[in-house]
Amino acid sequence: MARFCLLRSVARNKGPDDMLRFLTQSSLMVSFFLIASVTQSQQPGSWPPAGSQLPDVPPPLAAGYPQSFTPAVPDADAWSTPSSTAILERLNEAEFTIAELRTQLQHQPTAHQDTEPDSVFGLLGERWRTLGDPELELINYHTNSASSADSGQKKKWYDKYSIRGYTQFRINESIWEDDGSAPPHHAGDRSVSPNQNFLIRRARLILAGDVSEHMYIYFQPDMAVTPPGSSDGTHFVQLRDWYADLYIDPSKVYRIRLGQSKVPYGWENMQSSSNRITLDRNDAFNSAVRNERDLGLFFYWTPEFAQDFFKEVLDMGLKGSGNYGVFGIGAYNGQGGSFVEQNDNLHVVARLTWPFILPNCQHVEIGAQAYTGKYTVGSSGAISPRGVGPTAVPAGTLATGNVAGIRDERVGGSLIWYPQPLGFQAEWNVGRGPSLNDAQTEVIDRSLTGGYAMTMYHLQGPWGGDLFPFLRWIYYRGGYKPERNAPYSEIDEWELGCEWQINPQMEFTGIYTITDRTNTTAINQANVESYRQYDGHLLRFQFQINY
């Protein structure tokens, strides 16, 4: 079965000529093994059968195939005599797979004959056709098998780097609100609020590349940021990522990451927003690390089989999260990316995930993660406690003298069943962290729990491209520490939607949301209660461009 998984994987990633060569060689190999099975059943006890020789099948020569490829031959002790029925089943499966791949190749578009590849317009045209989600190219830098394929070619310094990016345009509409509901609000999207229309949610530009075989750099600013505390300013530039990966060995199994990057907590937190099906990350995990990033030092261990797995799920269009190691551990400031550290305490995080492939080629990933530290609630604002009396800043925040911070620790689990074509994704975490008390007078240490479950389906769209219809449920009870005063939040939300990947450069997503979530806006007005529940229905749309 592993051979058929390989055939399907190659079909998605190689050109027609390479695939025909690979199919021819695979057909010879399959035929040889089936003939050998019959011979072995007639003359048990010897391998290979007397008078037979392995066929002289040349190794694949196309770029990207391993030059040392040899067919795997079982030894005599591991060989078992197959029945005639089993042999026929193997032959039928092999013939069906090869026929299916040949059919796919017939419908695969070829290079445009009217484009001169050596001309400026030809080069731009070729570049445009290869553009897509930035993650699909960036994963190659962390995969030894992908980078070593070009090791024999001497590159100029500018060939070692890539400039990619993406932008997301959104519009949201609250189409129903319960009587007495708080105004529309979403912590991950400020356009979900009154008097808002179009929004540029993200405008990213990414510079990445290998300085040498032992160093990789990654730089990503966001040019659609609203500064904290601003009521009318937007589209400011803010640093999202700026780090260097230091590879201890050329195979990229061991690496140290230094700088501002994503904290390895939560599978969906690490998944790029350019590659995520849903518009926003779930609150239960996203509330753990502000902007999903922080400044720190991390160590990642990624054996080569895992490197290939993380690359393959992205190449196959299965919405992977990228390469953050099988095991990761590190220390970071704790206040969140692009925010000033406020105490002498460092957060410590560790994550272990195990990717594997089932006999039917289904890709699965199971993981666990945890972190601990102290968080200083630096963002605070005056509120009227429970909407009674004058406003005041809650105790327990930086503004009221709490510099040391409040205990902040969580542990969570992840299960990812990649969409082939039916997929399932679930994460859950528990812990303790900063949260406003029920009287809304002080930020204290409180328990928290929450997670999400999502099912999705991957299919070809009727007008081309890929469709990902999905259904997601989000639940969270606990403090929302990135928000002012770390308000205690109650979230119970359902999302039904679909992402349409029109082509590699364009994606469109539509979502219908039924939500009951805490509006985390701090209202500085006497006798007006903050942090009430927004109970309503939303219609949300996003168009993404990749460049």
C-alpha positions, 0 to 999 in steps of 0.5 A: 500500500505504501507504493500506491501512496507514493504514486498518488503523491508523485502524481500531485507534484511532478510534471507529465513527462516525469510521471509517465517515466515513473509510471512505466518503471512502477508498472515493471516493478509491480509486474515483477513482484506479482510474477515473483509471487506466483513463482514463489508459490510454486517453489516455496523456500527460496528467494528470488526463485531459481534462475530469476534475476531482478529486472534492470530497472533504471532509477528515476532520473527526473529532478526531485527523485532520489538517485539511490532508489531501489525496489524494496525486496522482502527477505525469505523469512518475511515472505509469505505465500499469497493465494491466487485471489490475493495476487489478482487483487494486487494486480487489479489494484495496481492496474486501477491506480496506474489507469487513474493516474494516466487519466489525471495526466491527460487532463493536466494543463501543459505549459502555454505554447504562446509564451516565450519563457526567455522573454520578460513577459514569459518569465513573468507569466511562468512566475505568476502560474507558480505563485500560491500560498506562501507556505507551500514554498517556505516549507521547502527551506525546512525540508532536507529532501527538498533543499538537497535536490537543488544542492548540485546547482550553484546558486547566486546569492539572490536565488537563495531567498524568496519574497512572498506574501498575501492580503485578506479583504473582509466584510462582515454583517450582523444579520440578527441580534437577540433582545438585550444583546451587547453590540456585535464583537469579535476579538479576532476581527475588529470589523465585527462591530457597529458602523464597520464595512470593508476591512483589510485584515492582513497585508503581509510581505515575507522575506525568507531564505537560506543564508547558508546550509546552517542558517535560515532567516524569516522576516514578516511585517504586517501592513494592516495593523491598528495600534493599541488604543487607537480609535481611528488609525489603521494600516500601520506597519508592525513586525510579526516575525523576525527570526533566524533558524540555526541548523546544527546539522545539514539534514535540518533535524536539529535547529535552534530558533532565535528571535520573534516567532510563533510560540509552539502552543496549539496546532491551529495557532501555528497554522498560517492564516494564509492556509487556514480554512476558517477566518479566525483562530479559535479563542480557547487556544488563541487567547493563550499567546497574544498574536500567537508570537513572542520573542524568545529562544526555541529548539526543534527536533524534526526527523527527516520522515516528519520533515517529508510529512509536513511538506507532503500535507501542504503539497497535497493541499491538506491544510497543514500547519508547517514544520514546528518540529516533532518536539519543541521546547523554548523560553519566551518573554510572555507578553506577546509579539510586538509588546514590551516585556513587563516582568522578570519572569520567562514563560517556558513551553514544550510541545510533542506531536507525532505525524503518521500515515495509515495503510490507506494513505490517511495522514494523521497527527496527534500532539500535546503541549503545555506552557507556564509562566507569569503574565502581567496584565498591562492593558487596562481600562476604567470600567463601571463594575457590573454597570453600577457606580463610577468607573475605576481601573480594576486592581491586579493590573500593571496600572494598579501596581502589579508588576510581578504578574499572575500565574499563567499556565495551560496544557492542551491536546490536538488531533488532526485527521487531514481531509482526504477527503473527509477531515476532522480537527479538534483541540482542547486545553485546560489551565489557570490564568489572569481573569477579571473576577465576577465583581469586575473589581480585580484581575485574579488567578482563575481556572479556564477550559475550552477548545474546538472541534471541526469537520471538513470535506475536500472536493473539486469545485464545479467551476474549478479549484478546490472546495473545503466546506466545514462545520466548527464548534468553539467553546471557551470559559476563562480569562481573555488575557490579551484584552483590557482587564483580562475579562472573563469570557464565555464563548459558545459558537457555531460556524458553517462555511466554505473556502473556495480556492479558485486558483493558487493566487485567489481564495474566497471564503463565506461563513454563517456564524451563530454566536454567543460570546463576551464582548471584550470591549472596556466601556469607560462610562459610569453606570454602563456595564462592560463585558456583556454577551453578544448573542447573534448571527453573522454573515462573513466573507473574505477574499484572499490574494497570494503573491 
